[in-house]
Amino acid sequence: MRFRQAFAASGYLPAAPDAIPECVELRARGGRNLPRLLRLTAAGKSLDILVRLFLLGVPVHVDAARSAMTEVPLEEWCESGLVRIDGEYAQGLVAISMLNGLLLVSDKPELLDRGTNEDHVCGMTNSTASLIDFMVQPPCRNVLDLGTGCGILALLAARRDSNVLATDLNPRAVQFAAFNARLNGITNIEFSTGSTFEPARGRRFDLIVANPPCVLGPAARYIYRDSGQELDSLCRHILAEAPDYLEEGGIFQCTAEWPNVRGAEWRQRISEWLDGLQCDALVLHIRTQGALSHAEQTVYETEVVDPSQQVQLYAAYADYFESRGVTSVSEGLIALRRRSGTGPNRVYLENIANRQHGLFGDAVWQYFATSDALDQLGDGLLEMKLQLAPSVSLETARAWDGKAWTQGSCGIRQREGFKFQAGLDTTVANLIGQCDGTKTLRELALGLAHEAKVPFEAVAPGCLNLIRRMLRQGFLKLPEQAGTPWP
């Protein structure tokens, strides 16, 4: 806690998120932001010294470090393993970043630029950020963070007063995560080393989050990234086992990549993963890339910077995908909710391409709760008075052709939650726009049938299917819908 106070006193750990100093920024890939950040930290204040040591990976003179680091003497930083003195210079041995008031110690990201040890421990990654947004928010009694890395998800869950088990195959990751818990004064996390669910045998959880090493490719270089198994075998194995560790109604959430073989559409393989589980499933598809583009991105983001080595590594990835008929690779987020003995599991596939960051765990929970309500209602949905959700916008755009305004195109979008958006034809837009809680769906469908001069029975099935989908996605809400309480 004295170390933490040193970061707070310098301004490195600000009192409010909007007070983060401009220079508090991790070193970028290849050090491309170094010139700007070195200029910003040239004054030699305590903040400048800490940024250079723990964000930029730049040595500082021992005298400057000693004079700036007065909250905790330099020798104690060295004894802790955070700093090393080499001659006249002090060198930071780790990276220390921040998230929502948490200090997060990890290996320095620049180590990846030249290739480092297989047990490298990452800080915040894109997949971690996506999973943070995705995590359900209700308080949970017991949480499992599978593949904890430096402990980010476990720390966030523990701050909600949950009892957390954080596990990882990599012993160094578990050490980093345990250190981070102490650095942030968090005591309600248990740490364990082991593969997948081994450390959790015989236990059940209300929430399981997993950010597994799911990057597809031939390599087994880094524990945090590569499973060492064929294609998507590890993710399939984790999903198959997850229901056994969930309480009834509990949620499992993970990041995933999966291959699409010989031109198959992204829904095909992921649907095979989920068939027969004792869980309902929601798959959120983020993107699909051509296999060669995926290989290029993987090599650029996580492999060495040296061009000659990148050529060889890229060739290995390209050959691997070609030999297995992989034409593209999909990336997404998966949520399972355990539901036993009440009929076959439901699988929902949605697309959230180009979604901007922002928490939407509540929307995930509500998606499952709404699905339950719709099952119970059946065709009784026709008697419900529906309303547009508060965050929804219905928009009409018209174009001027020089003489008159053309017929408008309609769209609907969410400002919160999943942030879905879709184009609508005029008839559907008018139907949705009338969902203000004053008329039943039957009354709206009768009006639609009358306008189209067709029998009610001709429009009712299509209307029900459309409305069910828009309710699950969160565009509409049922009367007084509050969702299902956390188990």
C-alpha positions as CSV (number, residue, x, y, z in Angstrom):
1,M,0.0,0.0,0.0
2,R,3.0,2.3,0.4
3,F,3.9,1.7,-3.2
4,R,0.3,2.5,-4.2
5,Q,0.5,5.7,-2.2
6,A,3.7,6.7,-4.1
7,F,1.8,6.4,-7.4
8,A,-1.1,8.4,-6.1
9,A,1.0,11.1,-4.6
10,S,2.8,11.6,-8.0
11,G,-0.4,11.9,-10.0
12,Y,0.4,8.6,-11.8
13,L,-2.7,7.1,-10.2
14,P,-5.2,10.1,-10.3
15,A,-8.2,10.6,-8.1
16,A,-10.6,10.7,-11.0
17,P,-10.5,9.1,-14.5
18,D,-10.6,12.5,-16.2
19,A,-7.5,13.6,-14.4
20,I,-5.0,11.2,-16.0
21,P,-1.9,13.2,-17.0
22,E,-1.1,13.3,-20.7
23,C,2.2,11.4,-20.2
24,V,0.6,8.4,-18.5
25,E,0.6,6.2,-21.6
26,L,2.0,2.7,-22.2
27,R,4.9,2.4,-24.7
28,A,3.4,1.6,-28.1
29,R,4.4,-1.3,-30.4
30,G,8.0,-0.6,-31.7
31,G,8.2,2.5,-29.4
32,R,6.6,4.8,-31.9
33,N,5.2,7.0,-29.2
34,L,8.5,7.4,-27.4
35,P,9.7,10.7,-28.8
36,R,6.5,12.5,-27.7
37,L,6.4,10.9,-24.2
38,L,10.1,11.5,-23.6
39,R,9.5,15.2,-24.2
40,L,6.5,15.2,-21.9
41,T,8.6,13.6,-19.1
42,A,11.8,15.6,-19.4
43,A,11.3,17.7,-16.2
44,G,12.3,14.9,-13.9
45,K,9.4,15.2,-11.4
46,S,8.3,12.1,-9.5
47,L,5.6,11.5,-12.1
48,D,8.1,11.7,-14.9
49,I,10.5,9.2,-13.3
50,L,7.7,6.7,-12.6
51,V,6.4,7.0,-16.2
52,R,9.8,6.5,-17.7
53,L,10.5,3.4,-15.4
54,F,7.1,1.7,-15.6
55,L,5.4,2.8,-18.8
56,L,8.2,3.7,-21.3
57,G,10.8,1.2,-20.2
58,V,13.5,3.9,-20.2
59,P,16.4,3.9,-17.8
60,V,16.8,7.0,-15.5
61,H,19.9,8.1,-13.6
62,V,20.1,6.8,-10.1
63,D,20.4,10.3,-8.6
64,A,17.3,11.5,-10.4
65,A,15.4,8.4,-9.4
66,R,16.5,8.7,-5.7
67,S,15.5,12.3,-5.5
68,A,12.1,11.8,-7.1
69,M,11.1,8.6,-5.4
70,T,10.8,9.9,-1.8
71,E,7.5,8.2,-0.8
72,V,9.3,4.9,-0.9
73,P,13.1,4.8,-1.0
74,L,14.7,3.5,-4.2
75,E,16.2,0.5,-2.4
76,E,12.8,-0.8,-1.5
77,W,11.7,-0.6,-5.1
78,C,14.7,-2.8,-5.9
79,E,14.0,-5.2,-3.1
80,S,10.4,-5.6,-4.4
81,G,11.7,-6.7,-7.8
82,L,10.1,-3.7,-9.5
83,V,13.4,-1.8,-10.2
84,R,17.0,-2.8,-10.9
85,I,20.1,-0.6,-10.5
86,D,22.7,-1.2,-13.2
87,G,25.7,1.0,-12.6
88,E,24.6,4.7,-12.6
89,Y,21.1,3.9,-13.9
90,A,17.8,2.5,-12.6
91,Q,15.7,0.3,-14.8
92,G,12.0,-0.6,-14.4
93,L,11.6,-4.4,-14.5
94,V,7.8,-4.4,-15.1
95,A,5.0,-2.3,-16.7
96,I,2.5,-0.7,-14.4
97,S,-0.7,0.5,-16.0
98,M,-4.1,1.6,-14.6
99,L,-7.7,0.7,-15.0
100,N,-10.6,2.2,-13.1
101,G,-8.5,3.0,-10.1
102,L,-6.6,-0.3,-10.2
103,L,-2.8,-0.5,-10.6
104,L,-1.9,-3.4,-12.8
105,V,1.6,-4.8,-12.9
106,S,2.6,-7.0,-15.9
107,D,5.6,-7.8,-18.0
108,K,6.8,-5.0,-20.2
109,P,5.1,-5.0,-23.6
110,E,8.3,-4.0,-25.4
111,L,9.7,-7.4,-24.6
112,L,7.5,-8.9,-27.3
113,D,9.2,-6.6,-29.9
114,R,12.2,-8.9,-29.9
115,G,10.7,-12.1,-28.7
116,T,10.6,-13.1,-25.1
117,N,10.0,-16.1,-22.8
118,E,6.9,-18.3,-23.3
119,D,5.6,-17.3,-19.9
120,H,5.3,-13.6,-20.7
121,V,2.4,-12.0,-18.7
122,C,0.4,-9.3,-20.6
123,G,-1.4,-6.3,-19.2
124,M,-4.5,-5.0,-20.8
125,T,-5.2,-6.5,-24.3
126,N,-8.0,-5.9,-26.8
127,S,-9.6,-9.2,-25.8
128,T,-9.5,-8.3,-22.1
129,A,-11.1,-5.0,-22.8
130,S,-13.9,-6.7,-24.8
131,L,-14.5,-9.2,-22.0
132,I,-14.7,-6.4,-19.4
133,D,-17.4,-4.7,-21.5
134,F,-19.2,-8.1,-21.9
135,M,-19.2,-9.2,-18.2
136,V,-22.6,-9.3,-16.5
137,Q,-22.8,-6.8,-13.7
138,P,-25.1,-8.3,-11.0
139,P,-23.3,-9.2,-7.8
140,C,-22.2,-12.8,-7.7
141,R,-21.4,-14.9,-4.7
142,N,-18.7,-17.0,-6.4
143,V,-16.7,-16.1,-9.5
144,L,-14.1,-18.1,-11.4
145,D,-11.6,-16.2,-13.6
146,L,-10.1,-18.9,-15.8
147,G,-6.9,-17.8,-17.4
148,T,-6.5,-14.8,-15.2
149,G,-3.2,-13.4,-16.6
150,C,-2.3,-10.5,-14.5
151,G,-5.6,-10.7,-12.7
152,I,-7.6,-7.8,-14.3
153,L,-11.0,-9.6,-14.4
154,A,-10.6,-11.2,-11.0
155,L,-9.8,-7.8,-9.5
156,L,-12.9,-6.2,-11.0
157,A,-15.1,-9.0,-9.8
158,A,-13.6,-8.9,-6.3
159,R,-14.4,-5.2,-6.1
160,R,-18.1,-6.2,-6.3
161,D,-17.7,-8.2,-3.1
162,S,-17.6,-11.6,-4.8
163,N,-15.5,-14.5,-3.7
164,V,-13.2,-15.1,-6.6
165,L,-11.0,-18.0,-7.7
166,A,-8.3,-16.9,-10.2
167,T,-6.5,-19.6,-12.1
168,D,-3.9,-19.8,-14.8
169,L,-1.7,-22.4,-16.4
170,N,1.2,-20.0,-16.2
171,P,2.7,-19.8,-12.6
172,R,4.2,-16.4,-13.4
173,A,0.8,-15.1,-14.3
174,V,-0.6,-16.3,-10.9
175,Q,2.3,-14.5,-9.2
176,F,1.6,-11.3,-11.0
177,A,-2.1,-11.5,-10.2
178,A,-1.5,-12.2,-6.5
179,F,0.9,-9.2,-6.4
180,N,-1.7,-7.0,-8.1
181,A,-4.3,-8.0,-5.5
182,R,-2.0,-6.9,-2.7
183,L,-1.0,-3.7,-4.5
184,N,-4.7,-2.8,-4.7
185,G,-5.7,-3.9,-1.2
186,I,-8.0,-6.7,-2.4
187,T,-8.2,-9.8,-0.2
188,N,-11.2,-11.8,-1.4
189,I,-9.4,-13.6,-4.2
190,E,-8.0,-17.2,-4.1
191,F,-5.2,-18.0,-6.6
192,S,-4.3,-21.4,-8.1
193,T,-2.2,-22.7,-10.9
194,G,-3.5,-25.3,-13.3
195,S,-4.9,-26.1,-16.7
196,T,-8.5,-25.1,-17.6
197,F,-10.9,-26.2,-14.9
198,E,-8.5,-28.4,-12.9
199,P,-8.1,-26.0,-10.0
200,A,-11.9,-25.7,-9.7
201,R,-12.7,-29.4,-9.5
202,G,-15.8,-30.1,-7.4
203,R,-16.9,-26.4,-7.2
204,R,-19.7,-24.4,-8.9
205,F,-19.9,-20.7,-9.7
206,D,-22.4,-18.0,-10.4
207,L,-20.1,-16.5,-13.0
208,I,-17.2,-17.8,-14.9
209,V,-15.1,-15.5,-17.2
210,A,-12.4,-16.8,-19.4
211,N,-9.9,-15.2,-21.8
212,P,-8.2,-18.3,-23.1
213,P,-5.2,-18.5,-25.4
214,C,-7.4,-18.8,-28.4
215,V,-5.4,-17.2,-31.2
216,L,-5.4,-19.7,-34.2
217,G,-2.1,-20.6,-35.7
218,P,0.8,-23.1,-35.7
219,A,2.7,-21.5,-32.9
220,A,3.1,-22.5,-29.3
221,R,5.3,-19.6,-28.4
222,Y,3.4,-17.8,-25.7
223,I,1.2,-19.3,-23.0
224,Y,-1.1,-16.2,-23.0
225,R,-1.8,-16.5,-26.7
226,D,-1.3,-20.0,-28.1
227,S,-3.1,-23.1,-26.9
228,G,-0.7,-25.5,-28.6
229,Q,-3.7,-27.5,-29.7
230,E,-5.1,-28.0,-33.2
231,L,-7.2,-25.1,-34.4
232,D,-10.0,-24.3,-32.0
233,S,-9.8,-27.5,-29.9
234,L,-9.1,-25.6,-26.6
235,C,-12.1,-23.3,-26.8
236,R,-14.4,-26.2,-27.7
237,H,-13.1,-28.2,-24.7
238,I,-13.6,-25.2,-22.3
239,L,-17.2,-24.7,-23.6
240,A,-18.0,-28.4,-23.3
241,E,-16.8,-28.5,-19.7
242,A,-18.1,-25.1,-18.5
243,P,-21.7,-26.2,-17.7
244,D,-20.4,-28.7,-15.1
245,Y,-19.0,-25.7,-13.1
246,L,-22.0,-23.4,-13.2
247,E,-24.8,-23.1,-10.7
248,E,-28.2,-23.4,-12.2
249,G,-28.8,-20.0,-13.9
250,G,-25.1,-19.2,-13.7
251,I,-23.3,-17.5,-16.5
252,F,-20.1,-18.4,-18.4
253,Q,-18.5,-15.7,-20.6
254,C,-15.4,-16.0,-22.9
255,T,-13.6,-14.6,-25.9
256,A,-13.1,-17.0,-28.8
257,E,-11.7,-17.5,-32.3
258,W,-12.9,-20.1,-34.7
259,P,-11.9,-21.2,-38.2
260,N,-14.2,-21.2,-41.2
261,V,-13.2,-24.1,-43.5
262,R,-13.5,-23.9,-47.3
263,G,-15.7,-20.9,-47.4
264,A,-18.2,-21.9,-44.7
265,E,-20.2,-19.1,-43.1
266,W,-19.2,-18.0,-39.6
267,R,-22.4,-19.4,-38.0
268,Q,-21.7,-23.0,-39.0
269,R,-18.7,-24.0,-36.9
270,I,-19.7,-22.1,-33.8
271,S,-23.1,-23.6,-33.8
272,E,-21.5,-27.1,-33.8
273,W,-19.6,-26.1,-30.6
274,L,-22.8,-25.4,-28.7
275,D,-25.0,-28.2,-29.8
276,G,-26.3,-30.3,-26.8
277,L,-25.0,-28.2,-24.0
278,Q,-27.1,-27.9,-20.8
279,C,-27.0,-24.1,-21.4
280,D,-28.6,-21.4,-23.5
281,A,-26.0,-19.7,-25.6
282,L,-25.5,-16.2,-27.0
283,V,-22.8,-15.7,-29.6
284,L,-21.8,-12.2,-30.5
285,H,-19.8,-12.1,-33.7
286,I,-17.3,-9.3,-33.8
287,R,-15.5,-9.8,-37.1
288,T,-14.4,-12.3,-39.7
289,Q,-11.1,-11.9,-41.5
290,G,-9.5,-13.8,-44.4
291,A,-7.0,-16.3,-43.1
292,L,-4.0,-14.5,-44.5
293,S,-5.2,-11.1,-43.1
294,H,-5.6,-12.8,-39.7
295,A,-2.1,-14.2,-40.0
296,E,-0.7,-10.8,-40.9
297,Q,-2.4,-9.1,-37.9
298,T,-1.2,-11.8,-35.4
299,V,2.4,-11.5,-36.5
300,Y,2.3,-7.7,-36.4
301,E,0.6,-7.4,-33.0
302,T,2.3,-10.1,-31.0
303,E,5.5,-11.2,-32.7
304,V,9.0,-9.7,-33.1
305,V,9.4,-6.4,-34.9
306,D,12.4,-7.7,-37.0
307,P,11.1,-7.8,-40.7
308,S,13.1,-10.9,-41.7
309,Q,11.7,-12.9,-38.8
310,Q,8.2,-11.7,-39.5
311,V,8.5,-13.0,-43.1
312,Q,9.2,-16.5,-41.8
313,L,6.6,-16.4,-39.1
314,Y,3.9,-15.2,-41.5
315,A,4.8,-18.0,-43.9
316,A,4.3,-20.5,-41.1
317,Y,0.8,-19.2,-40.3
318,A,-0.2,-19.1,-44.0
319,D,1.0,-22.7,-44.6
320,Y,-0.9,-23.8,-41.5
321,F,-4.2,-22.4,-42.6
322,E,-3.8,-23.5,-46.2
323,S,-3.0,-27.1,-45.2
324,R,-6.2,-27.2,-43.2
325,G,-8.5,-25.5,-45.7
326,V,-9.1,-22.5,-43.4
327,T,-10.3,-19.6,-45.6
328,S,-11.2,-17.2,-42.8
329,V,-11.1,-16.8,-39.0
330,S,-13.9,-15.4,-36.9
331,E,-13.7,-13.7,-33.6
332,G,-16.4,-13.2,-31.0
333,L,-17.8,-13.3,-27.5
334,I,-19.8,-16.2,-26.1
335,A,-22.1,-16.4,-23.1
336,L,-23.6,-19.6,-21.7
337,R,-26.4,-19.7,-19.1
338,R,-27.0,-23.0,-17.4
339,R,-30.5,-24.2,-17.8
340,S,-31.2,-27.9,-17.1
341,G,-34.2,-30.1,-17.6
342,T,-36.5,-27.5,-19.3
343,G,-36.2,-28.5,-22.9
344,P,-33.4,-28.2,-25.5
345,N,-30.9,-25.4,-25.2
346,R,-31.4,-22.2,-27.1
347,V,-28.6,-20.8,-29.3
348,Y,-28.7,-17.2,-30.4
349,L,-26.3,-15.7,-32.9
350,E,-25.9,-12.0,-33.2
351,N,-23.5,-9.6,-35.0
352,I,-21.9,-6.7,-33.2
353,A,-19.3,-5.6,-35.8
354,N,-18.0,-2.1,-35.3
355,R,-19.4,-1.8,-31.8
356,Q,-17.6,0.9,-29.8
357,H,-16.4,0.1,-26.3
358,G,-18.8,0.5,-23.4
359,L,-20.2,-1.8,-20.7
360,F,-23.1,-4.0,-21.8
361,G,-23.2,-6.9,-19.3
362,D,-26.7,-5.8,-18.2
363,A,-27.9,-6.2,-21.8
364,V,-26.5,-9.7,-22.0
365,W,-28.3,-10.7,-18.8
366,Q,-31.5,-9.1,-20.0
367,Y,-31.2,-11.0,-23.3
368,F,-31.5,-14.3,-21.5
369,A,-34.3,-13.0,-19.2
370,T,-36.3,-11.8,-22.1
371,S,-35.9,-15.1,-23.9
372,D,-37.4,-16.9,-20.8
373,A,-40.3,-14.4,-20.7
374,L,-41.0,-15.0,-24.4
375,D,-41.1,-18.7,-24.0
376,Q,-43.6,-18.4,-21.2
377,L,-45.8,-16.0,-23.1
378,G,-45.9,-17.9,-26.4
379,D,-48.6,-16.3,-28.6
380,G,-49.8,-14.4,-25.5
381,L,-47.2,-11.9,-26.7
382,L,-50.0,-10.5,-28.9
383,E,-51.8,-9.3,-25.8
384,M,-48.8,-7.3,-24.5
385,K,-48.5,-3.5,-24.7
386,L,-44.9,-3.1,-25.7
387,Q,-42.7,0.0,-25.5
388,L,-39.5,1.2,-27.2
389,A,-36.5,1.0,-24.9
390,P,-35.3,4.4,-23.6
391,S,-32.0,4.3,-25.5
392,V,-33.5,3.6,-28.9
393,S,-33.7,6.0,-31.9
394,L,-35.9,5.6,-34.9
395,E,-34.5,7.6,-37.8
396,T,-35.7,8.5,-41.3
397,A,-33.4,9.9,-44.0
398,R,-34.6,11.5,-47.2
399,A,-32.6,12.7,-50.2
400,W,-33.2,15.7,-52.4
401,D,-33.0,14.8,-56.1
402,G,-33.1,18.4,-57.4
403,K,-36.9,18.4,-57.7
404,A,-38.4,16.7,-54.8
405,W,-37.6,14.7,-51.6
406,T,-37.3,11.0,-52.2
407,Q,-39.0,8.3,-50.1
408,G,-37.1,8.1,-46.9
409,S,-35.0,5.2,-45.7
410,C,-35.6,4.1,-42.1
411,G,-33.2,2.9,-39.4
412,I,-33.2,2.0,-35.8
413,R,-30.2,2.1,-33.4
414,Q,-29.4,1.8,-29.7
415,R,-27.2,4.3,-27.8
416,E,-26.6,1.8,-25.0
417,G,-26.4,-1.9,-24.4
418,F,-25.5,-3.9,-27.5
419,K,-25.6,-0.8,-29.6
420,F,-27.3,-2.7,-32.4
421,Q,-28.5,-0.8,-35.4
422,A,-30.5,-2.0,-38.4
423,G,-32.2,-0.7,-41.5
424,L,-36.0,-1.1,-41.6
425,D,-38.6,-0.8,-44.3
426,T,-41.3,1.8,-43.8
427,T,-44.0,-0.7,-42.7
428,V,-41.8,-2.2,-40.0
429,A,-40.7,1.3,-38.9
430,N,-44.3,2.4,-38.5
431,L,-45.1,-0.7,-36.5
432,I,-42.2,-0.3,-34.1
433,G,-42.8,3.4,-33.8
434,Q,-46.3,2.7,-32.5
435,C,-45.0,0.6,-29.6
436,D,-45.6,3.3,-26.9
437,G,-47.4,1.1,-24.3
438,T,-50.9,2.2,-25.3
439,K,-51.9,-0.6,-27.7
440,T,-51.5,-4.4,-27.6
441,L,-49.4,-6.1,-30.3
442,R,-52.6,-7.7,-31.6
443,E,-54.1,-4.3,-32.1
444,L,-51.0,-3.1,-34.0
445,A,-50.9,-6.2,-36.1
446,L,-54.6,-5.8,-37.0
447,G,-53.9,-2.3,-38.1
448,L,-51.0,-3.6,-40.2
449,A,-53.2,-6.3,-41.8
450,H,-56.0,-3.8,-42.5
451,E,-53.6,-1.4,-44.2
452,A,-52.1,-4.2,-46.3
453,K,-55.6,-5.5,-47.1
454,V,-54.8,-9.0,-46.0
455,P,-56.1,-11.3,-43.2
456,F,-54.7,-11.0,-39.7
457,E,-53.5,-14.6,-39.9
458,A,-51.3,-13.6,-42.8
459,V,-49.3,-11.0,-40.8
460,A,-49.4,-12.4,-37.3
461,P,-46.6,-15.1,-37.5
462,G,-44.1,-12.7,-39.2
463,C,-45.0,-9.9,-36.8
464,L,-44.5,-12.2,-33.8
465,N,-41.1,-13.4,-35.0
466,L,-39.9,-9.8,-35.7
467,I,-41.1,-8.5,-32.3
468,R,-39.5,-11.4,-30.4
469,R,-36.2,-10.7,-32.0
470,M,-36.4,-7.0,-31.3
471,L,-37.3,-7.7,-27.7
472,R,-34.3,-10.0,-27.2
473,Q,-32.0,-7.5,-28.8
474,G,-33.3,-4.8,-26.5
475,F,-35.0,-2.4,-29.0
476,L,-38.3,-3.1,-27.3
477,K,-39.3,-4.0,-23.7
478,L,-42.2,-5.9,-22.2
479,P,-44.6,-4.1,-19.8
480,E,-42.8,-3.4,-16.5
481,Q,-39.9,-5.6,-17.6
482,A,-37.3,-5.7,-14.8
483,G,-35.6,-8.9,-15.9
484,T,-35.0,-12.1,-13.9
485,P,-33.1,-11.7,-10.6
486,W,-29.6,-13.0,-10.3
487,P,-29.8,-16.6,-9.0
